[in-house]
Amino acid sequence: MDPRWSAARRLLCVRLDSLGDVLMTGPALRALGRSPARACLTLLTSPSGAEAAALMPEVDEVMVFDAPWMKTVADGGAEGALRLVAALREAQFDAAAIFTVCSQSPLPAALVCYLADIPLRLAHCHENPYQLLTDWLPDPEPRQLIRHEVRRQLDLVAHLGFEPARDRLAVRVPDPARARMGRILAEIGLDPGRPWTVVHPGATAPSRRYPPELFAAVVRRLTVEHGWQIVFSGSAEERTLVDAVRASSSGTSLAGELSLAELAALLERAPLLIANNTGPVHLACAVGTPVVDLYALTNPQHTPWGVASRVLSHDVPCRNCYRSVCPEGHQHCLSLVEPDEVVRAALDLYAAR
């Protein structure tokens, strides 16, 4: 371990993305936390990232900031950034590790940490950061190589000599969430002796959503031909989408009914998750649940990590577009995945449990 970093007692980790990105940073945070001198690891993250951080065993404290240089609808203006600098300075952190995807610049966060007088500052960076970072790795992605997001962040901290004891994603599922989920599943009449799965048809980006009519076809085949029970998950905003899938299929919807901890408890019990490339996939990985991932080819870095999985997509020349809306308008990387293929993947994963 780098002696400067291993001596740091108060460590700030910056990950301003959403749920899935924060969960995928967990192994790197775990590696940093192995330092014998470490007294506290604080994660600075987005509001949605904070929900995940509250369940992560690697995180001691959480600070929330809706950064204007990230995807956000909030805008606290210059005053918000200045308040953050003041709060970080008051906390007297010894070091800050900044985690980003390869398309993001770490420099706005690095400037905040620099202004807060945090003496050690680490990140990947495409350009020379000069004094904004004391420790930096020239970023080879995406021109020279592509890594899984978990591996990217592990490589960053390995630059300082930090390695985790295990590289799996992890969350702590609270006992009250487990108890409530047990009551909910009993109330909806789920028979744990029969095959069942959680289906999550939503995703924040339209380009990453398998068409609802195809999701409905998958559910019909699983229920009618194979006798499976279906439990739908989703946010309150995704209730309409879930209802559209259920309208021509079947299943019980818990969309908008669960906290993130309760969703983790549901996935922990479930034998399988069928979902798009979205945060609940990584939550399933953190509780060890197999995943059928309908994976839009918008980027290659966020496939399931550390669990049995089937990653389904249709290859297209416009792969790796990094776009939230399909620029071609056809979404062939998902829409050409046949429901039969999804059903086969689900049956195979269920049988291999």
C-alpha positions in Angstrom: 0.0 0.0 0.0 1.1 3.5 -0.7 2.2 4.8 2.7 0.7 8.2 2.2 -2.7 6.7 1.5 -2.5 3.9 4.1 -1.9 6.6 6.8 -5.0 8.5 5.8 -7.6 8.1 8.6 -10.5 10.1 7.1 -11.1 9.1 3.5 -13.5 10.7 1.1 -14.7 8.7 -1.9 -16.6 10.5 -4.6 -19.1 8.7 -6.8 -21.8 11.1 -8.0 -23.6 8.6 -10.3 -26.7 6.6 -9.6 -27.6 3.3 -7.8 -25.8 0.8 -10.1 -22.6 2.8 -10.4 -22.3 3.2 -6.7 -22.9 -0.5 -6.1 -20.2 -1.4 -8.7 -17.7 0.8 -6.8 -18.2 -1.3 -3.7 -15.2 -3.6 -4.2 -12.9 -0.7 -4.7 -14.2 1.0 -1.6 -13.7 -2.3 0.3 -10.1 -2.3 -0.9 -9.5 1.2 0.3 -11.1 0.4 3.7 -8.5 -2.4 4.4 -5.9 0.1 5.5 -5.2 -0.5 9.2 -5.1 3.3 9.8 -8.5 3.9 8.3 -11.0 5.4 10.8 -13.8 6.5 8.5 -14.8 6.1 4.9 -17.3 8.8 3.7 -19.0 8.5 0.3 -20.0 11.7 -1.5 -22.8 10.7 -3.9 -26.0 11.6 -5.6 -29.5 11.3 -3.9 -30.1 8.0 -5.7 -26.6 6.8 -5.0 -27.1 7.6 -1.3 -29.9 5.0 -1.1 -27.5 2.3 -2.2 -24.7 3.6 0.0 -27.0 3.2 3.1 -26.9 -0.6 2.4 -23.2 -1.0 1.6 -21.0 -2.4 4.4 -17.9 -0.5 3.0 -19.4 2.9 3.7 -19.3 4.6 7.2 -20.9 7.9 6.3 -22.7 9.4 3.4 -22.8 13.0 2.0 -25.3 13.9 -0.7 -24.7 16.4 -3.5 -26.6 16.9 -6.8 -23.6 17.9 -8.9 -24.3 20.3 -11.8 -21.7 18.5 -13.9 -23.6 15.2 -13.7 -27.0 14.1 -15.1 -29.4 15.9 -12.8 -32.5 18.2 -12.9 -31.4 20.0 -9.7 -29.3 23.1 -9.9 -28.1 24.5 -6.6 -26.0 27.1 -8.4 -22.6 28.3 -7.3 -23.8 28.6 -3.7 -24.4 24.9 -3.6 -20.9 24.1 -4.7 -19.4 26.6 -2.3 -21.4 25.1 0.6 -20.0 21.6 -0.4 -16.4 22.9 -0.4 -17.0 24.4 3.1 -18.5 21.2 4.4 -15.6 19.1 3.0 -13.0 21.5 4.5 -14.7 21.4 7.9 -14.6 17.6 7.8 -10.8 17.6 7.4 -10.4 14.7 5.1 -6.9 13.2 4.6 -7.5 11.9 1.1 -10.1 11.8 -1.6 -10.6 9.1 -4.3 -12.8 10.2 -7.2 -14.6 7.4 -9.2 -16.0 8.1 -12.7 -17.0 6.3 -15.8 -14.7 6.7 -18.8 -16.9 9.3 -20.4 -16.8 11.6 -17.4 -14.2 14.1 -16.3 -13.0 13.9 -12.7 -11.8 17.5 -12.8 -14.9 19.3 -11.4 -14.9 17.0 -8.4 -11.1 17.3 -8.1 -11.4 21.1 -8.1 -13.9 20.8 -5.2 -11.5 18.6 -3.2 -8.6 20.9 -4.0 -10.5 23.9 -2.8 -11.5 22.0 0.4 -7.7 21.5 1.1 -7.9 17.7 0.9 -4.1 16.9 0.5 -4.3 13.6 -1.5 -6.6 13.3 -4.5 -6.8 10.3 -6.8 -8.7 9.7 -10.1 -8.5 8.4 -13.7 -8.1 11.3 -16.1 -7.8 11.7 -19.8 -5.9 15.0 -19.7 -3.1 16.2 -17.4 -4.8 17.5 -14.2 -1.7 19.3 -13.0 -2.1 20.2 -9.3 -5.8 19.2 -9.1 -4.8 15.6 -8.6 -1.9 14.4 -6.6 -2.3 10.8 -7.9 -3.7 10.0 -11.3 -3.9 7.3 -13.8 -4.0 8.3 -17.5 -7.3 6.9 -18.7 -7.0 4.4 -21.5 -10.7 3.9 -22.0 -12.4 3.7 -24.4 -9.6 4.2 -27.1 -7.2 1.5 -25.9 -9.3 -0.9 -23.9 -12.7 -1.5 -22.4 -13.1 -2.8 -18.8 -16.0 -3.8 -16.7 -16.9 -0.9 -14.4 -16.0 -2.9 -11.3 -12.6 -3.7 -12.8 -12.0 -0.1 -13.8 -12.4 1.1 -10.2 -10.4 -1.8 -8.8 -7.6 -0.9 -11.2 -7.6 2.7 -9.9 -7.1 1.8 -6.2 -4.7 -1.0 -7.2 -2.5 1.8 -8.5 -1.9 2.7 -4.8 -1.5 -1.0 -3.8 -5.0 -1.5 -2.4 -6.7 -4.9 -3.2 -10.0 -6.2 -1.7 -10.2 -9.5 0.1 -13.1 -10.3 -2.3 -14.4 -8.5 -5.4 -18.1 -9.3 -5.2 -20.7 -6.6 -4.8 -22.3 -6.5 -1.4 -25.2 -5.0 0.6 -26.5 -5.5 4.1 -30.2 -6.2 3.9 -31.9 -4.9 7.1 -34.0 -7.4 9.1 -37.1 -5.1 9.0 -37.0 -5.1 5.2 -36.7 -8.9 5.2 -39.6 -9.2 7.6 -41.9 -6.9 5.6 -41.0 -8.7 2.3 -41.9 -12.0 3.9 -45.3 -10.6 4.8 -45.9 -9.1 1.3 -45.1 -12.3 -0.4 -47.4 -14.2 1.9 -50.2 -11.7 1.2 -49.9 -12.0 -2.5 -50.0 -15.8 -2.2 -46.6 -16.6 -3.6 -45.8 -20.3 -3.4 -42.0 -20.6 -2.8 -42.3 -24.3 -3.8 -43.2 -23.3 -7.4 -40.9 -21.6 -9.9 -41.0 -17.8 -9.8 -39.0 -14.8 -10.8 -38.8 -11.0 -10.4 -39.3 -9.1 -13.6 -38.1 -5.5 -13.8 -39.2 -4.0 -17.1 -38.0 -0.4 -16.5 -34.7 1.5 -16.9 -33.9 5.2 -16.6 -32.8 5.5 -20.2 -35.3 4.7 -23.0 -32.5 3.1 -25.1 -32.1 0.4 -22.4 -35.7 -0.8 -22.2 -36.8 -4.0 -23.8 -40.1 -3.3 -25.5 -43.1 -3.9 -23.2 -44.9 -6.1 -25.7 -41.9 -8.4 -25.8 -41.7 -8.5 -22.0 -45.4 -9.4 -22.0 -44.7 -12.3 -24.4 -41.9 -13.6 -22.1 -44.2 -13.5 -19.1 -47.0 -15.2 -21.0 -44.8 -18.1 -22.0 -43.3 -18.5 -18.5 -46.7 -18.4 -16.8 -48.9 -20.3 -19.3 -46.4 -22.9 -20.6 -44.2 -23.4 -17.6 -46.4 -22.4 -14.6 -44.1 -19.7 -13.2 -45.2 -17.0 -10.8 -44.2 -13.5 -11.7 -43.5 -10.6 -9.3 -42.9 -7.2 -11.0 -40.7 -4.5 -9.5 -40.2 -0.9 -10.5 -40.3 2.6 -9.3 -43.5 4.6 -8.8 -42.8 6.3 -12.1 -42.7 2.9 -13.8 -46.1 1.7 -12.6 -47.7 2.6 -16.0 -45.0 0.6 -17.8 -45.5 -2.4 -15.5 -49.2 -2.2 -16.0 -48.8 -2.2 -19.7 -46.8 -5.4 -19.5 -49.3 -7.0 -17.1 -52.3 -6.0 -19.3 -51.5 -8.7 -21.8 -49.8 -11.2 -19.5 -50.1 -11.7 -15.8 -48.3 -11.4 -12.5 -48.3 -9.2 -9.3 -47.0 -5.7 -9.4 -45.0 -4.2 -6.5 -44.0 -1.2 -8.6 -43.7 1.9 -6.4 -44.4 -0.2 -3.2 -40.9 -1.0 -2.1 -37.9 0.9 -0.6 -34.5 0.0 -2.0 -33.9 -2.1 1.1 -37.1 -4.0 0.5 -36.3 -4.5 -3.1 -32.9 -6.0 -2.0 -34.9 -8.3 0.4 -37.1 -9.3 -2.5 -34.2 -10.1 -4.8 -32.4 -11.9 -2.0 -35.4 -14.3 -1.8 -35.9 -14.6 -5.6 -34.4 -17.5 -7.6 -34.0 -15.2 -10.6 -34.3 -11.6 -11.9 -35.2 -10.8 -15.5 -34.4 -7.1 -16.2 -32.9 -4.5 -18.5 -29.5 -3.0 -17.9 -30.5 -1.1 -14.8 -29.7 -0.6 -11.1 -31.6 -3.6 -9.8 -29.4 -5.9 -11.8 -26.4 -4.8 -9.7 -28.5 -5.0 -6.5 -29.3 -8.6 -7.5 -25.6 -9.3 -8.0 -25.0 -7.8 -4.5 -27.4 -10.4 -2.9 -26.2 -13.3 -5.1 -29.2 -13.7 -7.3 -28.9 -14.9 -10.9 -29.8 -12.5 -13.7 -31.2 -12.6 -17.2 -30.0 -9.2 -18.4 -31.6 -7.7 -21.5 -28.6 -5.7 -22.3 -28.8 -2.8 -24.7 -25.5 -2.3 -26.5 -25.2 1.4 -25.5 -22.0 0.5 -23.6 -20.2 -2.7 -22.7 -19.1 -2.0 -19.1 -22.1 -2.7 -16.9 -22.9 -6.4 -17.3 -23.8 -8.5 -14.2 -20.7 -9.1 -12.0 -20.0 -12.2 -9.9 -23.3 -14.1 -10.3 -24.7 -16.6 -12.8 -26.2 -14.6 -15.7 -27.3 -14.6 -19.3 -26.6 -11.4 -21.1 -28.9 -11.1 -24.1 -28.7 -8.6 -27.0 -28.7 -8.4 -30.8 -25.5 -7.2 -32.3 -25.7 -4.0 -34.3 -23.1 -1.8 -36.1 -24.1 1.2 -33.9 -23.1 -0.6 -30.7 -21.4 1.4 -27.9 -23.3 4.6 -28.7 -23.4 5.7 -25.1 -26.8 7.3 -25.8 -29.9 7.4 -23.6 -32.2 7.5 -26.6 -31.5 5.2 -29.6 -29.9 7.5 -32.2 -31.1 5.2 -35.0 -34.7 5.0 -33.7 -35.0 1.2 -34.1 -33.4 0.0 -30.9 -32.5 -3.2 -32.7 -29.9 -4.2 -30.1 -32.9 -5.0 -27.9 -36.0 -5.2 -30.1 -34.5 -8.1 -32.1 -34.0 -10.3 -29.1 -36.7 -12.9 -29.4 -38.9 -13.7 -26.3 -38.1 -17.4 -26.8 -34.5 -16.6 -26.2 -35.3 -14.9 -22.9 -37.5 -17.8 -21.8 -34.7 -20.3 -22.6 -32.2 -18.3 -20.6 -34.6 -18.0 -17.6 -35.3 -21.8 -17.7 -31.6 -22.6 -17.9 -30.6 -20.3 -15.1 -33.4 -21.6 -12.9 -32.4 -25.2 -13.5 -28.8 -24.5 -12.7 -29.4 -22.9 -9.3 
